[in-house]
Amino acid sequence: MGITTLLWITAFCASVALSFKRSSWGFVVYLLTVYLNPAFWWFGDPLQSIWSRWNLLAALIYAFVCFIDGRKFPTNWSAKVVPIIGLYFLFCLNATMVHYLFADNVETSAYGLQLSWKQLALLVCMLVSLRDREDLKIFTMGIVCLAGYVAYEIIFKD
């Protein structure tokens, strides 16, 4: 195992621990697994052989910490968020009806349908965990750090 793999495991474990205090760290946990895939040029190979369901584990952790997060929501939160979730839920229902009633190739459209429902679950978790500026900073830090690392891999290693 290389130093990058050990660094990833450390970041993953630290983010999991922090996510039980603040659910927005669960987004970082999930984001770490998005970049785990060996197709992204880096350390994912040794970790895939240990356990190939890192993304599922991260998604379950993220959903769980969002469910148990006891922080209060901002005022008028539901008035702003419920229509967004409702609209995307209607989109997923429409995709499900089209898939089961009109799809010519069910195997091909099943992947897109599955992605739509996963995106809805991710949207709900993100909206539940993004409650204040501190959460936004955690989200932004995760995105910038991981995007910066991918840029480093592309520029210097690829």
Secondary structure, DSSP 8 states (H G I E B T S, - for coil): --HHHHHHHHHHHHHHHHHTT-THHHHHHHHHHHTTSGGGSSTHHHHHHH-S-HHHHHHHHHHHHHHH------TTHHHHHHHHHHHHHHHHHHHHHHHHHH-S-HHHHHHHHHHHHHHHHHHHHHHHH--SHHHHHHHHHHHHHHHHHHHHIIIII-
